[in-house]
Each structure stands twice: as structure tokens, then as C-alpha cells.
Amino acid sequence: QVQLVESGGGSVQPGGSLRLSCAASGSIFSTNVMGWYRQAPGKEREWVAAVTSGGSTNYANSVKGRFTISRDNAKNTVWLQMNSLKPEDTAVYYCNAVPYTGKYNWGKGTLVTVSS
């Protein structure tokens, strides 16, 4: 069973940047679409960004133009570069397949806090 481990979260001021990483314990090459999700306090988990094995990307409207997703199949890693962060980006961020099918269990996530 492939495990997903997210890292890179932290506390930043509005307008700041963070780079999240998702390391898979096994190969994710066969998973065509990987992505990032987030869950804000008191809200349901929502999809944020996706990247295909070929590098095509797609983003939720709320992050389009500010976030960039990428992946390295050889390193079994997915990244999320987050720029121009806003307080409403505060959430626990998770990576997983898109759409979520249960192929991979949810990791513990990484907390992003945007506050002045």
C-alpha cells in the first residue's frame, strides 16, 4: 500500500509563499492524475489542483494564477507552489489521486496558516 506524506506547511503572512511536497512511498507513475486537496476548519475537504502524468494541470478557480502544481514520476513526488497566499487559503493540505477513489489512504496532511 502506497503511503502519501505531505510536508512544507507553516505560518505565513498574507502575500507570502510556501511550497508543499507530497512524497509517495511507492510508484505513483501508474496514477494518471494526482492532486492536492485542502480542508479548512469547519469545512469539507475540497479539491485544489491536479496534474496528469504528462504534466497537464488544472486548478480550482480560487487558486488559479496563484498556485502551481507539478510532479516528478521518477521521484514519486508531487509539489504545490503557493504564492500570493490569502487568509482563506488557511487549511490542512493533502495530496491524493484525482478523483479520489480510495486507491491511496489519506495522509496526515500539512497545515498552512495565513495570518497577519
Secondary structure, DSSP 8 states (H G I E B T S, - for coil): ---EEEE--EEE-TT--EEEEEEESS--TT-SEEEEEEE-TTS--EEEEEEETT--EEE-TTTTTTEEEEEETTTTEEEEEE-S--GGG-EEEEEEESS--SSS-----EEEEE--
